[in-house]
Amino acid sequence: MKRSRSHLSGIALMCKASFAFSLMALCVKFASQTLPSLEIVFFRSLIGALMILTLIRAKKVSLFGKEKFLMILRGLCGFAALSLHFYTIARLPLGTAVLLNYTGPIFASLFAVFFLKEKPGILLFAMALISFTGVYFLTQADFRAAGLPFFLALLSGVFVGIVYVLIRAIRRRESPLTVIFYFTAVSTAGSLGFLPFGFKWPGLYEWLLLAGVGAGSFYGQLWMTTSLRRAPAALVSPFSYLAPLLSFVYGFIFFGEEWTFQSAWGAFLIILGGSLISYFETLPVSKKNSKLERQVSNSRFKLT
């Protein structure tokens, strides 16, 4: 019974994280109409860093942790994924940009094959093919997404895949607060250097949007990381796709972004493939994750 409650808690936290991330993306879409995307990244990261420092101090959690290399690497990959994600949200339909960022689990499974020498079943490649077929349909459905922004949105998914692997590797040895602190600190420092290029001081409306971006991303990260600690990834990961689904709805309501049969079919295939990969490739959870964590821990430089 205790295990079931823990799993239900993990599902609820992932649903809350998805809702928070979808609101973050909506605020980014509005803010990017007047502010540069890297400026949004900076304020999002700075707000997140201040919030996480407050929590770390209140809960007396280690600020720097033990796995410093892995957490710095996670921060760098997270910063790259975040920067590309915000850039493409400004230039693609909202649902498309968010969904392509959520191809991370697909790439994470492929990285386990090529970098960690995992031996996958034929199902992995079949499910990856399903997802990338969905990407193809999504491209055909919206010609605006067929160029560089579409490629960069997929690249953000690649970095998210690396982040997934790193989070799974350190989840039992580091507090979620410490992991998020590294991410926000690295992203703040990384985006700071780009502020002189096109910086615009936000007005009141833009400050409200930036606050929404910071709060949505902070609670999304916190709830997602905690969810993965309380329940197997195979159980909770499919619920993360609520975020792109909500983003498609937001795009239709606020920006008039219409769905076509091809875009809906492509989105369905991506979500189906990603969900199946999350489910099958983490079973049995205890054995597979332990093996993955040992391999990442012993092969740190293979991901660089």
C-alpha positions in Angstrom: 0.0 0.0 0.0 2.8 2.4 0.8 4.4 1.7 -2.6 1.1 2.4 -4.3 0.7 5.7 -2.5 4.3 6.6 -3.5 3.5 5.8 -7.2 0.2 7.8 -7.1 2.1 10.7 -5.6 4.7 10.4 -8.4 2.0 10.5 -11.1 0.3 13.5 -9.5 3.6 15.4 -9.3 4.3 14.7 -13.0 0.9 16.0 -13.9 1.5 19.1 -11.9 4.9 19.5 -13.5 3.4 19.2 -17.0 0.8 21.9 -16.2 3.6 24.2 -14.8 5.8 23.7 -17.9 2.9 24.4 -20.2 2.2 27.7 -18.5 5.9 28.5 -18.6 5.8 27.9 -22.4 2.7 30.1 -22.8 4.4 33.0 -20.9 7.5 32.6 -23.0 5.5 32.8 -26.2 3.9 36.1 -25.0 7.2 37.5 -23.6 9.1 36.7 -26.8 6.9 39.0 -28.8 8.9 41.9 -27.3 12.0 40.5 -25.5 15.0 38.5 -26.9 14.8 34.8 -26.1 18.1 34.7 -24.2 17.0 37.6 -22.1 14.0 35.5 -21.1 16.4 32.6 -20.4 18.5 34.8 -18.1 15.5 36.1 -16.0 14.0 32.7 -15.9 17.2 31.2 -14.6 17.9 34.0 -12.2 14.4 33.8 -10.6 14.8 30.1 -10.4 18.2 30.3 -8.7 16.9 32.7 -6.1 13.9 30.5 -5.4 15.9 27.4 -5.1 18.5 29.0 -2.9 15.7 30.0 -0.5 14.5 26.4 -0.3 18.0 25.0 0.1 18.7 27.3 3.0 15.3 26.5 4.6 15.7 22.7 4.2 19.5 22.7 5.0 20.3 20.8 1.8 23.9 20.6 0.4 24.4 23.4 -2.0 27.2 21.9 -4.0 26.6 18.1 -3.5 28.9 15.3 -4.3 28.6 14.6 -8.0 29.8 18.0 -9.1 31.0 17.0 -12.6 27.7 15.3 -13.5 25.7 18.2 -12.2 27.8 20.8 -14.0 27.4 18.7 -17.2 23.6 18.5 -16.5 23.6 22.3 -16.1 25.4 22.9 -19.4 23.1 20.5 -21.3 20.1 22.0 -19.6 21.2 25.5 -20.5 21.6 24.5 -24.2 18.2 22.8 -24.2 16.5 25.8 -22.5 18.0 28.4 -24.9 17.1 26.4 -28.0 13.6 25.7 -26.6 12.8 29.4 -25.8 14.2 30.4 -29.2 12.0 28.0 -31.1 8.9 28.8 -29.0 9.2 32.3 -30.4 9.4 31.1 -34.0 7.3 28.0 -34.2 3.7 27.2 -33.3 3.6 26.7 -29.6 2.5 23.1 -29.5 5.0 22.1 -32.2 7.9 23.7 -30.4 7.0 22.2 -27.0 6.3 18.7 -28.5 9.7 18.6 -30.3 11.4 19.5 -27.1 9.6 16.5 -25.6 11.4 14.1 -27.9 14.1 13.9 -25.1 13.1 10.4 -23.9 13.5 9.0 -27.4 17.1 10.4 -27.6 17.8 9.3 -24.1 17.1 5.7 -25.0 19.3 6.0 -28.1 22.1 7.5 -26.1 22.0 4.5 -23.7 22.7 2.3 -26.8 25.5 4.3 -28.4 27.3 5.8 -25.3 26.5 3.3 -22.5 26.6 0.2 -24.7 23.0 -0.9 -23.8 21.6 -3.8 -25.7 18.1 -2.8 -26.7 15.4 -5.0 -28.1 14.0 -4.5 -31.6 11.1 -2.7 -29.9 13.3 0.3 -29.1 14.1 0.9 -32.8 10.5 0.3 -33.8 9.2 2.8 -31.3 11.9 5.3 -32.2 10.8 4.9 -35.9 7.2 5.6 -34.9 8.2 8.8 -33.1 10.4 10.1 -36.0 7.6 9.3 -38.4 5.5 11.6 -36.3 8.2 14.2 -36.6 8.0 13.9 -40.4 4.3 14.3 -40.4 4.6 17.3 -38.1 7.1 18.9 -40.5 4.8 18.3 -43.5 1.9 19.8 -41.7 3.5 23.1 -41.0 6.0 24.5 -43.6 7.1 27.2 -41.2 8.5 24.4 -39.1 10.5 22.8 -41.9 13.5 25.1 -41.7 16.2 25.9 -39.1 13.8 26.5 -36.1 12.4 23.0 -36.6 16.0 21.5 -36.5 16.9 23.6 -33.4 13.7 22.4 -31.7 14.8 18.8 -32.3 18.3 19.7 -31.1 16.8 20.9 -27.8 15.3 17.4 -27.5 18.7 15.9 -28.0 20.1 17.9 -25.0 17.0 17.0 -23.0 17.8 13.4 -23.6 21.2 13.8 -22.1 19.7 15.6 -19.2 17.3 12.7 -18.6 20.2 10.3 -18.5 22.2 12.4 -16.0 19.2 13.0 -13.7 18.6 9.2 -13.5 22.3 8.7 -12.8 22.5 11.0 -9.8 18.9 10.9 -8.4 19.7 8.7 -5.4 22.9 10.6 -4.4 21.8 14.2 -4.7 18.8 16.2 -3.6 16.5 17.5 -6.3 17.1 21.0 -4.9 20.9 20.7 -5.5 20.4 19.4 -9.0 18.1 22.3 -9.9 20.5 24.8 -8.3 23.3 23.7 -10.7 21.0 24.0 -13.6 19.8 27.5 -12.7 23.2 28.7 -11.8 24.9 27.5 -15.0 22.0 28.9 -17.1 22.2 32.3 -15.4 25.9 32.5 -15.9 25.7 31.3 -19.5 22.9 33.7 -20.6 24.5 36.7 -18.8 27.1 37.1 -21.5 24.4 37.5 -24.2 22.5 40.3 -22.4 24.3 43.2 -24.1 23.0 42.0 -27.5 19.6 43.5 -27.9 18.8 43.9 -24.2 15.5 45.6 -23.4 14.4 46.5 -19.9 11.1 44.8 -19.3 7.9 46.8 -18.6 5.3 45.8 -16.0 3.5 43.5 -18.3 6.7 41.8 -19.3 7.8 41.5 -15.6 4.6 39.6 -14.9 5.3 37.3 -17.8 8.9 36.7 -16.7 7.6 35.9 -13.2 5.3 33.4 -14.7 8.2 31.9 -16.7 10.3 31.6 -13.6 7.6 30.2 -11.3 6.4 27.7 -13.9 9.8 26.4 -14.7 10.9 26.3 -11.1 7.9 24.2 -9.9 8.0 22.2 -13.1 11.6 21.2 -12.5 11.0 20.5 -8.8 7.9 18.4 -9.3 9.4 16.5 -12.2 12.6 15.7 -10.4 10.7 14.6 -7.2 8.3 12.6 -9.3 11.1 10.5 -10.8 12.4 9.9 -7.3 9.0 8.6 -6.0 7.9 6.4 -8.9 9.5 4.5 -11.8 10.1 6.5 -15.0 8.1 3.8 -16.8 5.0 4.8 -14.8 5.3 8.6 -14.7 7.0 9.6 -17.9 3.9 9.2 -20.2 2.1 11.9 -18.0 4.8 14.4 -19.0 3.2 14.6 -22.4 0.3 16.6 -20.9 2.5 19.7 -21.4 2.7 19.6 -25.2 -1.0 18.6 -25.4 -1.9 21.7 -23.3 0.4 23.8 -25.4 -1.4 22.8 -28.6 -4.6 24.0 -26.8 -3.0 27.3 -25.7 -1.7 27.8 -29.2 -5.2 27.4 -30.7 -6.9 29.6 -28.1 -4.4 32.5 -27.8 -2.6 32.5 -31.1 -5.0 31.0 -33.6 -2.7 28.1 -34.4 -4.9 25.5 -36.1 -4.5 21.8 -36.1 -4.5 19.8 -39.3 -5.0 16.1 -39.7 -1.3 15.7 -40.4 -0.1 17.7 -37.4 -2.5 15.8 -35.1 -1.4 12.5 -36.5 2.3 13.5 -36.2 1.8 14.6 -32.6 0.0 11.3 -31.8 2.9 9.2 -33.2 5.5 11.2 -31.3 3.6 10.9 -28.0 2.9 7.2 -28.6 6.5 6.4 -29.4 7.9 8.4 -26.5 5.4 6.9 -24.0 6.1 3.4 -25.1 9.9 3.9 -24.9 9.5 5.4 -21.4 7.5 2.3 -20.4 9.3 -0.6 -22.0 12.9 0.6 -21.9 12.7 1.0 -18.1 11.5 -2.5 -17.3 12.4 -4.1 -15.0 13.0 -0.8 -13.3 15.2 -1.9 -10.4 17.6 -3.9 -12.6 17.7 -1.6 -15.6 18.1 1.7 -13.8 20.8 0.3 -11.5 22.8 -0.9 -14.5 22.3 2.5 -16.3 23.4 4.4 -13.2 26.5 2.3 -12.8 27.4 2.8 -16.4 26.9 6.5 -16.4 28.9 6.8 -13.1 31.8 4.8 -14.6 31.7 6.5 -18.0 31.3 10.1 -17.2 33.4 11.5 -20.0 31.5 9.5 -22.7 28.7 12.1 -22.7 30.9 15.1 -23.4 
